[in-house]
Amino acid sequence: MRSGDLDQRVTFQRKTIAYDTYNEPIETWADAFTVPAAVTTTGGKEFYAAQKKNAETEMLIEIRYTEKINMRMRMKWCGRTFEILPPINDVNAKHIRLLISVKEVV
């Protein structure tokens, strides 16, 4: 993997709990870290749910290896939010790069 291939910046977020003025818990997302990445669109589809037309975009994200990412996180790229899909693939188990499949949250 050449560093020139990682021409995008993606931000991974963790779910956090904040409390409102009535001390009720509210789930929010906080930025955890931002990394350079190669972003490839792998496809998309349109479907009907709840009598409404929806679109879904799936992408493949390639980043340098890290152990910080888990399935409870989500990713932001270009103002769009994506859910991380299993599995998070350590290419050739060499701890050099990760391939992560994501699906846009609509």
N, C-alpha and C positions, 0 to 999 in steps of 0.2 A: 504494500500500500504506500503510495507516494503522498506526501503532504499536500501537493497541489490538487489531488483528487478530492480532498476534504474542503470544498469551497463554500460550504454553508455553515451556519451556526444554529444549533438546536439547544433548547433549554429543557432540562428534566425537572419535574416538579414533584414534591411530596405532599400528601394530604396532611393537613394540620387541623387542630381543633382550636377555635377561638370562642369567646363567650360574649354574648350580647349584653345589653344593659339590664336584662332580667336574669342574667347568669345562666342563660340557656346555651348549650353547646351548638356551635355552627361549624360545619365542615368547610374548610377553605383549602386552597392550594397555594403553596409557597415555592418559589424558585429554589432548587437545590444546587444546580450547577449548569454551566453552559459549556458545550464542547464543539469543536469543528466536526463536520460530518459530510458524507456524500449521500444525497437524497435521490432515490429513484422511485418513480411512480410505477407500481406493478399492476394497477388496474382499478377499476371502479365499477359500480353498478347502481342502478336505480331500482327502487322497490316501493310498494305501497304498504303503509302501516298506519293504522288509525285513520283511514280514509284520506291520507295525505301522501303525496309523492315525496320520497326521500332519496337522497344521493349518498353514496358511501364511497370513500376513496381509501385505497390501501397503498402503503408505500414501504420501501425497504430502506432502512437507515444503516449506514456503515460508519462506525467510529473506532477509535483506538480502544484497546481492551481496558476495561475498568471493572471493578467488583462492586461499584456503588449502585448499579441499576438493578431494580427488582420489579416484579409484576404489579406491585401496589402503586407504582409511580405512573405519571403520564408525561407526554412530551409536547412542547410548543415549538412551532416553526412558522415563520412568516405570519404571525398573528392567528394561526390556526392551532387547534388542540387535537392531540392524537392519543388514543389508548394503546398501550403496549400489549402485543399479542404474544402468547407463548409459541415456541421456546425462544429464549435469548441465546443466539448461536455463537459460541466461541469457535471461530473458523479454524479447523484442523487441530483444535485443542492446544494451540501454541501460545495463547495469551498475548496475541498481537493485535487482533481486531475482532470486533463484534458485529454481527448482522442482527438487526432488530426489525421485526415486522410490526407495523403500526396501522391503526385504522382511525380515520377521522371521527371525532366526536361531534355529532350534529346537534 
